[in-house]
Amino acid sequence: MGHMDHFSAGWVTPVLSYVMACVGSALGLRCTVRALEADGASKRNWLTLASFAIGSGIWTMHFVAMMGFGVEGTPIRYDVPMTVLSLVMAIAVVSAGVFTAGYGRSRVRAVAFGGLGTGLGVAAMHYTGMAALNLHGRIDYDPSLVIASVVIAVVAATAALTLTLVVRGGVLAALAALVMGLAVSSMHYTAMYAVSIDLAPSTARLAGATATEFLFPLAVMLGSFLFLTSAYVALSPTGKRAESSFADELLREVELSTA
């Protein structure tokens, strides 16, 4: 059994990864709110930007955290195509959840299905990213912890969307981003504790790239994208259409269903 160290770089990687998750979540959730205030192509563009922001944010969080991951007795390499696929998958699955939340006529169902899609996007990205690991051994998972990690991602993503789309206010918007960032980080480390590695010592050269050769430059690029896009969103004018509160929306749905 290979001894794993999740914090080989100290607290730098978990703290930085959490910050990146929060930045991506804050940007994505804010873009989703902007989408609700827009129509037509503008609405679609805001939702697309939200999908890229959340997807790239959770990917950056995962692989920044992975820079602090090591296994005693074996080097670690990353399969480049599979790692890129994990990024594409994160954006694609999160996009399904975000567009559901943005175009859903029922606010309750939009939040529920949006949270489900976004949470599953987090989980899909993580486990696809883990499949990109090459090491001298076999990776196994504890099924109960895998299920727990997926549940954490879905529940917290739903909570973040609820705070963003249902209740309005700057403080709650910040809280939503912190909740979403916590969801991604909690999901990541829960899933990592589900991992066990059966070592198969070898002197053979592992295929793939090291974290510093591939992950670090890509994480820096995505991080720069998130911060620059955050500045753009902060400086862009807000929409003028006010959204009804969750209570009004829910009451309207109840009246329609009982009519």
Disulfide bonds with the S-S distance in Angstrom:
none
